[in-house]
Amino acid sequence: MASSTRNGDIHDGEIRLWQEDDWWIAKDVETGVTTQGESREAALENLDDAVALHDGDRGRAPTDEELRAAGISPADNTTGDQEPPDVLD
């Protein structure tokens, strides 16, 4: 039996999943993080990754080797006296 909390209380860890056209949309209600995928499984896997990034559980600074492979000199990879853009917060 399925139930809905569309207009009810938010539950800890609540995820909403729905289909729009050919895409499945997954939303973590607490954080507001939303992803999509071509299948339900893909949308939920993408949501797991996105929430982990949001929570700071994933991601890292690139290595010098990765910077060089992208054509960036590690010595030039600084913000200097500038504040990094908000997107990096």
N, C-alpha and C positions, 0 to 999 in steps of 0.2 A: 504494500500500500504506500503510495507516495503522499507527501505532504508539501505544503508551500508556506514560506514565511514572507511572501511578497509584501504584505502590509503589516507584518508582525515584528516581533523583537528580533534583533540580530543575535545570533548565537556565536560563541567563540569558535573560530575556525570555519565559519560558514563560507561556502563557495557556491556561486550561482553559475549555472551552465545552460546555455541556450543556443539555438541554431538561427543564423541569419543567412539566407540564400544558401550558398555551398560551404559556409564556414561555421564552425562551432566557436562560441565565445565563452570564455571562463573568467570569472571575476572573483577575487578575494574580497569579500565584503568589508572586512575590518580595515584593510590598507587601501582599498580602491584600485589595486593593481589589476589590470585587465589584459588578457591575451587572446589569441585566436589560433585555430588550427584547422586543418582539412578534415580531421576526425576528432571525436570526443577525447580520445586518448592523447592526441597531439596537443590539443588545447590545454588539457590538464598538465601535461609534461611541461609545456611552455610556461604555464602559470607557476609551477613549482620553481622553475629557474628564475622567473621574474620576481617572485616574492623573496627568494633567497638573495637576489641582488638588492632588492629594496631594503632588506633587513641587514645588509652588509655581510652576509654569510658566503658570498661568492665574489669573485673579481680580485684582481691583483694588479700591481704596477707591471708594465711590460719590462722584459729583460733587455739588456743592451743589445743582445743578438736579435731579438724581435724588432727593436727599433731600427737597427741597421737593415734588416730584411724589408722594412717598410720604407726605406730611404730616408730615415731620420738619424741624424748624428746624436748619439747619447749626450754629448757635451752641450748640444744646443737644445736639449729637451728640458728646458726649465721655464718657469713662469717669471723669473727675475723678481722685480719688485711688484709685479702685478698680482692681483688676486685671481685665482683660477675662476673660470666661469661657473655660474650657479649649477649648471648641469653636473658638475663634478662633486657637488656637495653630497 
